[in-house]
Amino acid sequence: MNLPSRARNGLNGVARELLRQPTVEKPRRQWVDDVVVWCRQHDIDLATRINSKALRFDTALLAQINDVLDSARLAPLGCSLSGLTSSAQAKEGMEEDKATRESPRAWRILLSLPPQPTPGLASEPRCSRDVDVRHLTLGAFGALVQVENLDSFYTFNPNISALSGYAQPLIAYRGDSHYGGGFAHLAEVWRKTRRPHLYAGDFDAKGVTLALDSGATHLLLPDMAWLSQYATPLHQPAGQLPYQRRLRQLHVSLPPQHPLRPYLTLLEKQRGLKQQWFEGELVAVGVG
């Protein structure tokens, strides 16, 4: 039986306390009872250390526990498995704590890159690649383009006039349950570069709010004249209303000639348009 994670955490705390005093007594709470069960399963005699109300710990008991952990090739006390990947946990011993491990995709993002011919694969206009945020050299990219929808990400063409002024834009999928955490890390480190962060997504109250929350500096949207003609209440349902209050507050704070104001006015008329319906040339609309 593995040592339960709450029991391990409790014992790690006891080990720290034993550095300052010879014994530590803990009431019979759940983690202590877990320790009691574990010790009995591994023939560790608690003898006079235990009664119905408490368990008394000392360095000899912890040494016995560590001996059993070592013989079972489990991580010793003092070694927290929380936040480690499964690979990192494997280096500490045979025990795996899935509940507290770092997700395999915690730092992964999905990028759209120039085509990379590979034998056996048909050539495509763009190449999608799963990468670790920590392996990116952000200085190589002139702008970050965050694409909200996965189908739009796969078909996104960066060769547009709105991006022509940026050397090698970094095209990244905003993420979902699989890649959302990785993009949050990217957005955080990208913000420190003070370079443009463009959001390509749905023109609706939720989409604009997501852009603002991610730190985007611009929205990639159709020209206002075209959008005014094609935006529809069908693409801005009632479920979007909770996001409108924040956008109204932003609207009134902007200068009269700010380029975002007419777009916000259109949203306030409860009209929007999903990214997949965009046509024509996109323009970069500043949000700050």
C-alpha positions in Angstrom: 0.0 0.0 0.0 1.3 3.4 -1.0 1.6 6.0 1.7 -1.4 8.3 1.2 -0.5 11.8 0.1 -2.2 13.5 3.1 -0.4 11.1 5.4 2.9 12.0 3.6 2.2 15.7 4.0 1.4 15.3 7.6 4.6 13.3 8.3 6.6 15.9 6.4 5.3 18.5 8.8 6.1 16.3 11.8 9.7 15.8 10.5 10.1 19.6 10.5 8.8 19.9 14.1 11.1 17.1 15.3 14.1 19.3 14.3 13.1 21.5 17.2 11.8 19.0 19.8 12.3 15.3 20.7 8.6 14.2 20.2 5.5 15.5 18.5 2.0 14.4 19.5 -0.8 14.6 16.9 -4.6 14.0 17.6 -6.2 11.1 15.8 -7.3 13.0 12.7 -7.8 11.4 9.3 -4.2 11.7 8.1 -2.9 10.3 11.5 -5.3 7.3 11.2 -3.9 6.8 7.6 -0.4 6.6 9.2 -1.6 4.1 11.8 -3.2 1.8 9.2 -0.1 2.1 7.0 2.3 1.3 9.8 0.3 -1.8 10.9 0.2 -3.0 7.3 4.0 -2.8 7.3 4.5 -4.4 10.7 5.7 -1.1 12.4 4.9 -1.5 16.1 3.5 1.8 17.4 3.6 0.3 21.0 3.2 3.0 23.6 3.2 5.8 21.1 -0.5 5.4 20.4 -3.8 5.7 22.3 -7.4 6.4 21.3 -6.9 10.1 21.1 -3.4 10.7 19.8 -0.2 9.4 18.2 3.2 10.4 19.4 6.0 10.7 16.8 9.7 10.6 17.4 12.8 10.3 15.1 13.0 6.5 15.7 9.4 6.1 14.3 10.1 8.2 11.3 13.3 6.3 10.6 11.3 3.1 10.6 8.8 4.6 8.2 11.7 5.7 5.9 13.2 2.2 6.0 10.0 0.7 4.7 9.6 3.4 2.0 13.2 2.8 0.9 12.7 -1.0 0.7 9.5 -0.5 -1.3 11.4 2.0 -3.6 9.1 4.8 -2.6 10.1 8.5 -2.1 11.4 9.2 1.4 9.8 11.6 3.8 10.6 15.2 3.1 10.2 14.6 -0.7 7.0 16.1 -1.9 5.5 14.6 -5.1 3.0 17.5 -5.5 3.5 19.5 -8.7 5.9 17.1 -10.2 5.3 15.4 -13.5 4.9 11.6 -13.6 8.5 11.4 -15.0 9.8 13.5 -12.2 7.9 11.4 -9.7 9.4 8.3 -11.2 12.9 9.6 -10.3 11.9 9.8 -6.7 10.6 6.2 -6.5 7.9 3.8 -7.7 5.0 5.9 -6.2 2.8 8.0 -8.5 0.4 10.7 -7.1 -1.8 11.6 -10.0 -4.0 13.9 -7.9 -1.2 16.4 -7.3 1.1 15.8 -10.3 1.7 18.5 -12.9 -0.4 17.9 -15.9 1.5 16.6 -18.9 0.2 19.6 -20.9 0.7 22.2 -18.2 3.4 24.0 -20.3 2.3 22.8 -23.8 0.9 25.0 -26.5 -0.2 24.3 -30.0 1.5 26.5 -32.7 0.9 27.1 -36.4 4.2 27.2 -38.2 5.4 27.4 -41.8 5.2 24.1 -43.7 7.8 21.5 -42.7 8.0 18.8 -45.4 8.2 15.3 -43.9 8.6 12.1 -45.9 5.4 10.1 -46.0 3.1 13.1 -45.1 1.2 15.2 -47.7 2.3 18.8 -47.8 0.0 21.3 -46.1 -0.1 25.1 -46.1 0.8 25.3 -42.4 2.3 22.9 -39.9 0.7 22.4 -36.4 3.2 21.6 -33.6 2.8 20.9 -29.9 5.7 22.6 -28.1 6.8 23.5 -24.5 6.5 27.2 -23.8 9.8 27.1 -21.9 11.6 26.1 -25.1 10.6 29.2 -27.0 12.9 32.0 -27.7 10.4 34.8 -27.7 12.8 37.4 -29.1 12.5 35.7 -32.4 8.9 36.7 -32.8 7.6 40.1 -33.6 4.0 39.6 -32.4 1.8 37.0 -30.7 -1.4 36.0 -32.5 -3.9 34.1 -30.2 -6.5 32.2 -32.2 -9.7 31.4 -30.2 -11.3 28.6 -32.2 -9.4 25.4 -33.1 -10.9 25.0 -36.6 -9.9 28.6 -37.3 -6.5 28.0 -35.9 -5.9 25.1 -38.4 -6.8 27.3 -41.3 -5.3 30.6 -40.1 -3.2 32.4 -42.7 -0.7 34.9 -41.2 0.0 36.4 -44.7 -2.3 39.3 -44.2 -1.7 43.1 -44.3 -2.6 43.5 -40.6 0.5 41.3 -39.7 2.8 42.5 -42.5 4.7 44.8 -40.1 5.7 42.0 -37.7 8.6 39.7 -38.3 7.6 36.0 -37.9 4.4 36.3 -35.9 3.9 33.5 -33.3 0.5 31.9 -34.1 -0.9 30.0 -31.1 -4.1 28.3 -30.3 -5.9 29.9 -27.3 -6.4 26.5 -25.8 -9.2 24.4 -24.2 -9.1 21.8 -21.4 -6.0 20.4 -23.2 -3.9 23.5 -24.0 -5.5 26.3 -22.0 -3.0 26.1 -19.1 0.0 26.2 -21.5 -1.3 29.3 -23.3 -1.8 31.1 -19.9 1.9 30.6 -19.2 2.7 31.9 -22.7 0.5 35.0 -22.3 2.2 35.8 -18.9 5.7 35.7 -20.3 4.8 37.4 -23.5 3.3 40.4 -21.6 6.8 41.1 -20.3 8.2 41.5 -23.8 5.8 44.5 -24.3 5.3 43.4 -27.9 1.9 43.3 -29.7 -0.5 40.5 -28.7 -3.3 40.1 -31.3 -6.5 38.2 -30.6 -8.2 36.4 -33.5 -11.6 35.1 -32.3 -15.3 35.5 -32.2 -16.8 39.0 -32.5 -19.1 38.8 -29.5 -19.1 40.0 -25.9 -17.5 36.8 -24.5 -14.8 36.7 -27.2 -13.8 40.4 -26.6 -13.8 39.7 -22.8 -11.5 36.7 -23.3 -9.1 38.8 -25.3 -9.0 41.5 -22.6 -8.4 38.9 -19.9 -5.5 37.3 -21.8 -3.7 40.6 -22.1 -4.3 41.1 -25.8 -3.3 44.6 -27.2 -5.3 44.3 -30.4 -8.3 42.4 -31.9 -8.1 41.0 -35.4 -11.5 41.8 -36.9 -13.1 42.5 -40.3 -13.4 46.1 -41.4 -16.1 47.9 -39.5 -18.1 48.7 -42.7 -18.2 45.0 -43.6 -18.9 43.8 -40.1 -21.8 46.3 -39.7 -23.4 44.6 -42.7 -23.0 41.0 -41.6 -23.0 41.0 -37.8 -26.2 39.3 -36.6 -28.2 38.7 -33.3 -27.9 35.0 -34.1 -24.2 35.1 -33.2 -24.7 37.1 -30.0 -27.3 35.1 -28.0 -28.7 36.1 -24.6 -26.1 34.0 -22.9 -23.6 36.7 -23.8 -25.4 39.4 -21.7 -23.3 38.8 -18.5 -20.2 40.0 -20.4 -21.8 43.2 -21.6 -21.5 45.2 -18.4 -17.7 45.1 -18.5 -17.6 46.1 -22.1 -19.9 49.0 -21.5 -17.6 50.2 -18.8 -14.7 50.0 -21.2 -16.7 51.8 -23.9 -17.4 54.9 -21.8 -13.7 55.1 -20.7 -12.4 55.3 -24.3 -11.7 58.6 -26.1 -14.4 59.6 -28.6 -12.2 58.7 -31.6 -10.9 55.4 -30.3 -11.1 52.8 -33.1 -12.7 50.2 -30.8 -15.7 52.3 -29.9 -17.8 51.5 -33.1 -17.2 47.8 -32.5 -18.4 48.0 -28.9 -21.4 50.0 -30.1 -22.3 47.1 -32.4 -21.9 44.6 -29.6 -24.2 46.7 -27.4 -26.9 46.4 -30.1 -26.6 42.6 -29.4 -25.1 41.8 -32.8 -22.0 39.7 -33.3 -20.3 37.3 -35.7 -18.4 34.0 -35.1 -14.9 33.9 -36.3 -15.7 31.2 -38.9 -18.0 33.6 -40.7 -15.3 36.3 -41.2 -14.5 37.3 -44.8 -12.2 39.7 -46.4 -9.2 41.4 -45.0 -8.8 41.6 -41.2 -7.7 44.7 -39.5 -5.9 45.2 -36.1 -8.1 47.1 -33.7 -6.3 48.4 -30.6 -8.0 47.8 -27.2 -5.9 50.1 -25.0 
